[in-house]
Amino acid sequence: MCQAVAEMREIERQEGRQEADRRTARNMLKRGEPLETIAEVLELPVETIKAWEEEACATV
């Protein structure tokens, strides 16, 4: 049971981190920062930032 709770907390932590990274990327994109810079700051692949940018454009 304790292992299951620990795994759930880890998943929640990862999801929270991803949402924070998405918000940061979105704000940096609004400021005109290059994708490469955003990827470097967030320590993520450029492809991830591109996908998030495309998602944001599709929902607007």
N, C-alpha and C positions, 0 to 999 in steps of 0.2 A: 504494500500500500504506500509506504513512504517513497519508494522508487517511482511509482506512478505520479505522485504529487510533485516530486522533484522534476520529472520529465515535463509535466504540464507547466510548471513555473518557467522552465527553460524555454519552452515553446512560446509562452506569453512574452518572455523577455526578448526573444528574437523578433517576434512580431512587432513589439514596441519599438525596437531599434530600427527595424525596416521602415516603419511609419515615420519615425523621426528623420531618417535618411531621405525619404521621399519628400518630406516637407522642406528640408534643407536644399535638396536638389531643385525643387520647384521654385524656391525663393532665389536661388542662384541663377536659374534660367531666366527669371523675370528681370534680373539685373544685367542680363546679357553675358554672363560668364560662359566661356567655352566648355563644351562637354568634357574635354580632356581635363580641364582644371577641376570641374566638379567631381569627376571620377577619382582624381588624385586626392582631393580633400577627403572624400568619403571612403577612400580605399576600396573602390568597387570597379568592376569592369565598365568600360565606356558603353558597351552594349546594354548594360543594365540601365544606365542613365538615359540612353536613347529610347529604350522601351518605356521607361517612365514618362519621358517627354511625349512620346506618341500617345500614351494612355491619357495624359493630361489634355492634349489637343483634341482627342476624340470625345472627351466628356464636356468640352466647352461648347 
